[in-house]
Amino acid sequence: IQKMVDTFAAVIAVAINLISYFESERNYKFLYEGSVAGLDPLQDLLNHTPYEITDKFASDSYKGLRLIKNRYESDSTCTAYRILIIILILILDVTTVFHYINYLKILKLKKLRVPEDTLFTSGLLKKIIIEILICSICLPPGADYWFSGRILDGVYHYSIDTIFSVINLIKAYWVLRLFHLYTPWGSDQAIRLCKKYKCQASVTFAIKAELKRRPYAMLGVLMGATIILLGYSMRQFERTFRGDFYNGSLAKDFAPWWDYVTNGLWIIIVTMTTVGFGEAYPITHLGRLIGVFACLVGMLLMSLMVVALTAQSEFTVAEAKAFEILQRINANDNAQEKAANVIRNVIKLSVKLKKTTPKGYVERFLVFTELTKSCNVYSNENRIAKSHTLPVNEMLHQIKKKFKNDISDLRKEVEIIAKTEQRCRALHVSLS
């Protein structure tokens, strides 16, 4: 029953966001593109055309933020969308209450609450009120208010409709709640084990467990969800900006570019990966806030990707054993190759020793130098090869022995330096 209730609530939440998107698009085309009066209200504001506002503004008195009422009213389609959203929100609120009622029953069956507990005594009533307040956020019909102001010699224009369409994305937490229910990390067995080891089988635990089990799939889902949510939000806030080209605007007018939702997703991808091609960028205050959040989330996800890659590249026990054997074989092969070079140089030197001419002496010296070098290389490679064949205890013993020898040599050098200093002082005293 709990899965059915939460699944139904998640479907309602997704439907609310989809209807809110269509309503916002309809409202934008109706108001911003001037489909009724053939005007662009943002361009009117930019050209200092008066609005039906609560307080008239002069040529430069609207540089700050002020509340204005658009001269156009929402059409019947936008009103129908908003009424449908309100009906779905009421259904979602009722579903939220049923969710916590069933949750309390489950806690009683698992003996985590006493049978006499109610929603009030169990402490769940506070959560119910908070969730109902979150789910009840909606824009009533006729609320066509806009926030407007100037930035970078242009005009930004935030409609209440746009802001509420972004706030409605919070209701997507119901989808996250489904993740906890439809994975093994939220099963009864997982709950019992978590209780045994004094932890909670929550959504956070499920996400951490899935990151350990399937890191790339989980990171892909998290990154995709983040790109969609932030990309849509940035696009909604940025598409209403108009640059004042007549007065030499410092910012480009990207309004046509932001008309495509995919462009908003692209900008978030570029921002999260810190690439920044520069074909577009956020200009408005809320758009820049979304950009900052995208940077922070992007750095977090990229670091998790590096951690997942590092964990996946670690050897298993069998792979580590095979790697050690192959490394030992390669070290022996390298040592044998260097030994062959030494033998080859010895043969060359024996041939050159037979020559008594001046040129033969030079060639003999060169071969002897090459022989010395090859002997040193062979000695080093042979030592490496032996280190792979030694047991761990023997390797540690040799390291400890070498460390003691180095310390002893260092101590002797320090003593020599001290004696030299004493002699220098005695010599200075005798000369003075």
C-alpha positions in Angstrom: 0.0 0.0 0.0 2.8 2.4 0.9 4.4 1.9 -2.6 1.1 2.4 -4.3 0.5 5.6 -2.4 3.9 7.0 -3.0 3.9 6.0 -6.7 0.6 7.8 -7.1 1.9 10.9 -5.4 5.0 10.9 -7.6 2.9 10.7 -10.7 0.8 13.6 -9.5 3.9 15.6 -8.7 5.3 15.0 -12.2 2.0 15.9 -13.8 1.9 19.2 -11.8 5.4 20.1 -13.1 4.4 19.2 -16.7 1.2 21.2 -16.6 3.2 24.1 -14.9 5.7 24.0 -17.8 3.0 24.1 -20.5 1.2 26.9 -18.6 4.4 28.9 -18.3 5.2 28.5 -22.0 1.6 29.6 -22.9 1.9 32.6 -20.5 5.3 33.6 -22.0 4.1 33.5 -25.6 0.9 35.3 -24.7 2.6 38.1 -22.7 6.2 38.4 -23.6 5.9 37.9 -27.3 2.8 40.2 -27.5 0.6 37.8 -29.3 -2.5 39.8 -28.4 -1.4 43.5 -28.8 1.6 42.8 -31.1 4.0 44.4 -28.5 6.9 43.2 -26.5 6.3 44.5 -22.9 10.0 44.2 -22.1 10.9 46.4 -25.0 8.2 48.9 -23.9 9.8 49.0 -20.5 13.2 49.4 -22.1 11.9 52.3 -24.1 10.4 53.9 -20.9 6.8 53.3 -22.0 4.6 53.6 -18.8 2.9 50.6 -17.4 -0.2 50.2 -15.4 1.8 50.1 -12.2 1.3 50.9 -8.6 3.8 53.8 -8.8 4.7 55.7 -11.9 8.4 55.8 -12.8 10.5 58.4 -14.5 13.2 57.7 -17.1 15.7 56.4 -14.5 13.5 55.6 -11.4 13.1 51.9 -12.2 16.8 51.0 -11.9 15.9 49.2 -8.7 13.5 46.3 -8.2 9.7 47.2 -8.1 6.4 45.3 -8.4 4.4 46.1 -11.5 1.2 44.6 -13.0 1.3 43.7 -16.6 -1.2 45.4 -18.9 -2.2 42.0 -20.3 -4.2 39.4 -18.4 -3.8 35.7 -18.7 -6.0 34.0 -21.3 -8.5 31.3 -20.5 -6.0 28.5 -21.3 -3.5 29.7 -18.7 -6.4 30.1 -16.2 -7.6 26.5 -16.9 -4.0 25.2 -16.4 -3.7 26.9 -13.1 -7.1 25.6 -11.9 -6.0 22.1 -12.9 -2.8 22.5 -11.0 -4.7 23.5 -7.9 -6.9 20.4 -8.1 -3.9 18.2 -8.5 -2.2 19.9 -5.5 -5.3 19.2 -3.4 -5.0 15.5 -4.4 -1.3 15.5 -3.6 -2.0 17.0 -0.1 -4.5 14.3 0.6 -2.0 11.7 -0.6 0.6 13.1 1.7 -1.6 12.6 4.7 -2.3 9.0 3.6 1.4 8.5 3.2 2.1 9.3 6.8 -0.9 7.4 8.1 0.4 4.3 6.4 4.0 5.1 7.5 2.8 5.2 11.1 1.0 1.8 10.7 4.2 0.3 9.4 6.2 1.7 12.4 3.6 0.1 14.7 3.9 -3.2 13.0 7.7 -3.2 13.3 7.3 -2.2 16.9 9.1 1.0 16.4 6.1 2.9 17.8 3.6 1.9 20.6 0.1 1.1 19.5 -1.3 4.1 21.2 0.7 6.6 19.2 -1.0 9.0 16.9 0.3 11.4 14.2 0.6 14.1 16.9 2.3 12.0 19.6 4.7 10.3 17.1 6.1 13.6 15.9 4.9 13.0 12.3 2.4 15.9 12.3 5.1 18.5 12.0 6.5 16.7 8.9 3.0 16.5 7.4 2.4 20.2 7.8 5.8 21.0 6.2 5.2 18.7 3.3 1.6 20.0 2.7 3.0 23.6 2.7 5.6 22.6 0.1 3.1 20.7 -2.0 0.6 23.5 -1.8 2.8 26.1 -3.5 0.9 27.3 -6.6 -0.1 30.4 -8.5 -3.8 31.3 -8.4 -5.5 32.5 -11.6 -5.2 36.2 -12.3 -1.9 36.6 -10.3 -0.1 38.3 -13.2 2.5 40.3 -11.3 6.1 40.9 -12.6 9.3 42.0 -10.9 11.4 44.1 -13.1 14.6 46.1 -13.0 17.9 47.0 -14.8 21.2 45.1 -15.0 24.1 45.6 -17.4 22.3 48.3 -19.4 19.4 46.0 -20.0 16.1 45.0 -18.4 15.3 41.8 -16.5 11.7 40.8 -16.0 10.7 38.1 -13.5 7.0 37.2 -13.7 5.5 35.5 -10.7 4.4 32.8 -13.1 8.0 32.0 -14.1 9.1 31.9 -10.4 6.3 29.6 -9.4 7.0 27.3 -12.3 10.6 26.9 -11.0 9.5 26.5 -7.4 7.1 23.7 -8.4 10.2 21.6 -9.2 10.6 21.0 -5.5 7.7 18.6 -5.7 10.0 16.2 -7.5 11.2 15.0 -4.1 8.4 12.4 -4.4 10.3 10.8 -7.2 13.4 10.6 -5.0 11.2 8.9 -2.3 10.3 6.2 -4.9 14.0 5.4 -5.3 14.2 4.4 -1.6 11.1 2.2 -1.9 12.0 0.3 -5.2 15.6 -0.6 -4.3 16.7 -3.4 -2.0 18.2 -0.8 0.4 14.7 0.1 1.6 13.5 -3.4 2.1 12.4 -4.9 5.5 15.7 -6.8 5.7 17.7 -3.7 5.1 15.7 -1.8 7.8 16.3 -4.6 10.3 20.0 -4.7 9.6 20.3 -0.9 9.8 18.5 -1.0 13.1 20.8 -3.7 14.4 23.9 -1.6 13.6 22.3 1.6 14.8 21.8 3.4 11.5 18.8 4.4 9.5 17.7 2.9 6.1 16.8 6.3 4.7 17.0 7.8 1.2 20.5 9.0 2.0 21.6 5.4 2.9 20.0 4.1 -0.3 21.9 6.7 -2.5 25.2 5.9 -0.7 24.7 2.2 -1.2 23.8 2.6 -4.8 26.9 4.7 -5.4 29.0 1.9 -3.9 27.2 -0.8 -6.0 26.7 0.9 -9.3 28.7 4.2 -9.2 28.5 5.2 -12.9 24.8 4.5 -13.3 24.0 6.4 -10.1 26.2 9.3 -11.0 24.6 9.4 -14.5 21.1 9.6 -13.0 22.1 12.3 -10.5 23.9 14.3 -13.2 21.0 14.0 -15.6 18.4 15.1 -13.0 20.6 18.0 -12.0 21.1 19.1 -15.6 17.3 19.0 -16.3 16.3 20.9 -13.1 18.9 23.6 -13.3 18.8 23.9 -17.0 15.1 24.5 -17.0 15.4 27.0 -14.1 18.1 29.0 -15.8 16.3 29.1 -19.1 13.1 30.4 -17.4 15.0 33.2 -15.6 17.2 34.3 -18.5 14.8 34.3 -21.5 13.1 37.5 -20.3 16.3 39.7 -20.4 16.5 42.4 -23.1 19.7 44.3 -23.8 19.5 48.0 -24.6 21.4 48.1 -27.9 20.3 51.7 -28.5 22.3 52.8 -25.4 25.3 50.6 -25.9 24.4 47.6 -23.8 27.2 45.8 -22.0 25.4 42.5 -22.3 24.2 40.5 -25.3 20.5 39.9 -25.8 20.2 36.1 -25.6 16.3 36.1 -25.5 15.9 34.1 -28.8 18.7 31.7 -27.8 17.0 30.8 -24.5 13.7 29.9 -26.3 15.0 26.4 -26.6 15.0 24.2 -23.5 17.9 22.2 -24.8 20.1 25.3 -24.8 19.4 25.7 -21.1 20.5 22.1 -20.5 23.6 22.7 -22.6 24.7 25.8 -20.6 24.3 23.8 -17.4 26.5 21.0 -18.8 29.2 23.5 -19.9 29.0 25.1 -16.5 29.1 21.9 -14.4 32.2 20.7 -16.4 33.8 24.1 -16.1 34.3 24.3 -19.9 32.5 27.6 -20.7 32.5 28.0 -24.4 31.0 31.4 -24.1 28.2 31.2 -26.6 25.7 32.3 -23.9 25.9 33.0 -20.2 23.5 34.0 -17.4 23.0 37.8 -16.9 20.0 38.1 -14.5 20.4 37.8 -10.7 18.4 34.5 -10.4 20.1 33.1 -13.5 23.5 33.7 -12.0 22.4 32.2 -8.7 21.5 29.0 -10.6 24.9 29.2 -12.4 26.7 29.3 -9.0 24.7 26.3 -7.7 25.5 24.4 -11.0 29.2 25.1 -10.4 29.1 23.7 -6.9 27.0 20.6 -7.8 29.2 20.1 -10.9 32.4 20.0 -8.8 30.8 17.6 -6.4 29.7 15.2 -9.1 33.0 15.4 -11.0 34.9 14.6 -7.8 32.6 11.6 -7.2 33.3 10.5 -10.7 37.0 10.5 -10.0 36.5 8.6 -6.8 34.3 6.0 -8.6 37.0 5.7 -11.4 39.7 5.1 -8.8 37.6 2.5 -7.0 36.8 0.7 -10.2 40.5 0.6 -11.2 41.6 -1.2 -8.0 42.6 -4.8 -8.3 40.6 -7.7 -6.8 42.5 -10.3 -4.8 42.9 -12.6 -7.8 43.9 -9.7 -10.1 46.4 -8.4 -7.6 48.0 -11.9 -7.4 48.2 -12.2 -11.1 49.7 -8.7 -11.4 52.4 -9.5 -8.9 53.4 -12.6 -10.7 53.5 -10.8 -14.1 55.5 -8.0 -12.6 58.0 -10.5 -11.2 58.3 -12.2 -14.6 58.8 -8.8 -16.4 61.5 -7.8 -13.8 63.4 -11.1 -14.4 63.2 -10.6 -18.2 64.6 -7.0 -17.8 67.4 -8.3 -15.6 68.3 -11.0 -18.2 68.3 -8.4 -21.0 70.7 -6.2 -19.0 72.9 -9.2 -18.2 73.1 -9.9 -22.0 74.2 -6.3 -22.6 77.0 -6.8 -20.0 78.2 -10.0 -21.7 78.0 -8.2 -25.1 80.2 -5.4 -23.9 82.7 -7.8 -22.3 83.1 -9.5 -25.6 83.6 -6.1 -27.3 86.2 -5.1 -24.8 88.1 -8.4 -25.2 88.3 -7.7 -28.9 89.5 -4.1 -28.5 92.2 -5.2 -26.0 94.0 -6.9 -28.9 94.4 -3.6 -30.7 97.5 -1.6 -29.7 97.0 1.3 -32.0 96.1 4.8 -30.6 92.6 4.4 -32.2 92.3 1.0 -30.4 93.0 2.7 -27.0 90.2 5.2 -27.6 87.8 2.5 -28.7 88.9 0.4 -25.7 88.1 3.3 -23.3 84.7 3.9 -24.8 83.8 0.2 -24.6 85.0 0.1 -21.0 82.8 3.1 -20.2 79.8 1.4 -21.8 80.6 -1.8 -19.9 80.7 0.1 -16.6 77.4 1.7 -17.3 75.7 -1.6 -18.4 77.0 -3.2 -15.2 75.4 -0.5 -13.1 72.1 -0.9 -15.0 72.2 -4.7 -14.6 72.9 -4.3 -10.9 69.9 -2.1 -10.4 67.6 -4.3 -12.5 68.8 -7.4 -10.7 68.1 -5.7 -7.3 64.5 -4.9 -8.5 64.0 -8.4 -9.7 65.1 -9.9 -6.4 62.8 -7.5 -4.5 59.8 -9.0 -6.3 60.9 -12.5 -5.3 61.5 -11.8 -1.7 58.9 -12.3 1.0 57.3 -9.3 2.6 59.1 -9.8 5.9 62.5 -10.1 4.2 61.8 -6.9 2.2 60.9 -5.0 5.4 64.1 -6.4 7.0 66.3 -5.2 4.2 64.6 -1.8 4.2 65.2 -1.5 7.9 68.8 -2.6 7.5 69.4 0.0 4.7 67.8 2.7 6.8 70.1 1.9 9.7 73.1 2.0 7.4 72.1 5.3 6.0 71.6 6.7 9.5 75.0 5.4 10.5 76.7 7.0 7.5 74.9 10.3 8.1 76.0 10.2 11.8 79.6 9.7 10.8 79.4 12.7 8.3 77.9 14.8 11.1 80.8 13.9 13.4 83.3 14.7 10.8 81.7 18.1 10.2 81.8 18.7 14.0 85.5 17.8 14.3 86.3 20.0 11.3 84.5 22.9 13.0 86.5 22.4 16.2 89.7 22.4 14.2 88.8 25.6 12.4 88.0 27.3 15.7 91.3 26.1 17.2 93.2 27.3 14.1 91.4 30.7 14.4 92.4 31.0 18.1 96.0 30.2 17.4 96.2 32.7 14.5 94.6 35.5 16.6 
